[in-house]
Amino acid sequence: MSWFFGKIYLNSDQKSRMVENSLKKKLGYFINYKDIEYEVLSQYYILELRMPSNGKLGQLLHEYLQEYLINGIIRINEKYLPFYYNLNKALELLYEVVNERKLYYCDKRIERIGNIKLVGQADICSDDLVIEIKSKPELKKVDLMQALIYTFLYERDVILFMYGIYSGEYTIIKLPFNERNTNSLFEGLKKISEKEEIL
């Protein structure tokens, strides 16, 4: 199924991502950092000029980690040879987090809370953990909002794996699935609903 916007056609997955991105931004206006329980498990930064996130390299990072961690496959592509050290470092870091869990691709989850539809599909799942991969090392509020939504949709703790493929910089964050985070999410959704009713 596709929707038509001007001259651009969007399939259902693209529209779901747009809805998810919009909701993350809206939640960021109403939920403060202090309202969310999260823990920085580990972090590494170098104080140098950072390269911007690159879509193709971000896709490579996702595919490389998913294919190896879930299927045990490493795909070699000569164009990306300069990045293989950092890609393998990313695998090493994630191995420390997942610790012999059986991993699989996450299914898409949809829930409706009042008049708001929550849609999401995380990158890697286990029976008790969800991992969302970001191809940038620095945490932004929208990333926390996405992880907060995933704690509710999957009813599991969420790991945000923030990784800079150019530099090997990273931040690994854990958001627990607990009452405090669920209440913060519901409160944010309630405020969004109230604002949209006024408008």
N, C-alpha and C positions, 0 to 999 in steps of 0.2 A: 504494500500500500504506500502511495506517495502523496505528498501535499505540494501544492504549487505556490511558490512565493515569487512574484514577478516572473523572471525568466529562469529561476533556479528550482529544480525539482529535488525534494528531500525524501529519502526513504524513511521507513518507520524508525530504524536505528538512529539515523541522523537527527530526526525530530526528537527522539527520546533524549539524546545527548544535549540538545538545545534546551529542553525542559529542565534537565538535571542541572545544567550550568546556570540557568536563570534562577532556579530555586536556591542553589548554593550562594549566589550573590545576594539574594533577598534575605536569606537567613543571616548572612554576615552583618546586616544592618541591625538586627535585633538581638543577636546572641553575642555576648562578650567572651573574650578569651577566658576570663575568670569563671565563666559559667560552665566551662567544659573541663572534665577531668581527663588529663592526658599526661603522658610521661615521655620525655626524650630518653630513649634507651641508649643511643650512642650518636656521636656526631664528629665530623672531621671537616675542617675548613682550612684552605690556604688563603692568605690575604693577598690575592692577586686579582687582576682584572678578570672578571668572569665572562665567558662566552655565553651568548644568549641560547636559550633552548632551541633545538633544531628538530623539526617535525620528523624528518627521515631517521635521524639518529634516535629520537625518542621511540619511534616504532621499532627500530632495531633492538633497543634495550628491552622493550616489552617482549618481543618475539624470542630474543635470546634467552631471557630468564624463564619465560613460560615454557618454551620448548625443552629446555634442559631440566628444569625443576619438575615438570609434570611428565614429560615423555622421555627424558634422558637423552635428548638429541641436541647436538651442537651443530649448527649450520655455519659452514665456513664461507665467507664472502670476502674476496681479496680487496674489494674497495674499502672494507672496514678494518683491515689489518691493524692500522695505527691504534684502534680502540680496543683490541682484544684483551690487553692487559687490564684495562678498566672494566671491561665486561666480566672477565673472570673474577676480578676483585668484588664486583657486585654479587656474583654467585656465592662467593665465599662468605660475604656479609649476610646474605639471606639464609644460607645454610645454618649459620649460628642462631638465627631467629626461629626457623622452622623445625630444627632439631628432630629429624627423622619422621616427621609427620607425613602421611600420605597426602599428596597435593593433587588438585584437579582444577579444571576450568570452572569458574563460577557461573551459575545460571543467572539469568536476568530476573530481577525481583521487582514487583509492582505492588504498592500498597496505597490505599486512599485513606487519608486522615481528614475528615470533614470534607471540604471542597478542594483539598490539595492532593494532587497525585504525586507520590514518591516513586521514582523510577531509577534503577541503578543496576550496573553489572560490574562487579569488582574484577580484578585481574587474575588472582589466584586464591583458591579456597582450600581449607582443610576442614575437618569436622568441628574444630573449635576455634578457627582463626580465619580471618580474611586479610589478604595483602593487596594493597593498592600501590601500584608503581607510578612514580612521577619522575620525568626526565629533567629534574632540576633539583638542586640541593637545598634551596631555601624554602621554608614553610610560609605559605600564605594562608590568610583566613579562609578563603574558599576551599582550600585543601582540607582544613579541619572540619568545615561544614560537610564536605563530601564524606569524610570518614565518619562523622556523627550520623549521617543518614544511613551509611552502611551498617553501623552497629545495630540500628533498629531493623533494617531490612533483612539482615542475615542472622540477627540475634547472636552475634559473636563479637569477640574483641577484634579490633581492626589495627593492622600495622600499616602505617604510611611509610613507604620506602622511597625517600627523596634522594635522587642520585644524579650527579652531573657527569655525563659520559665523557666530556672533554677533560675534566680535571680530576675525576675520582672523588670529588667532595661529596659528602652525604650527610643526611640526617635521617634517623630511624625513630619513629614516634609510635607509641601505642595508645589507643583509645579503648578503654574497657566498655563492654556492654553492661551498663549498670543503671540503677534507678536515677542517679543524678544526671547522667547524659541523656537518658530518655526523657526526663522531665524538661531539661533544657531545650531539647528538640521540639517537644510538644508546645512549650511556651513560645518558642520562635514561630512555629507554624500558626499558632493561635493569633499572634500579633500580625502576621502576614495576612491572615484571613480577615481580621478586623480592619486593616488598612484597605484591603481590596474592596470590602463591603462599602466603606466610606466613599472610595473613588467610583 
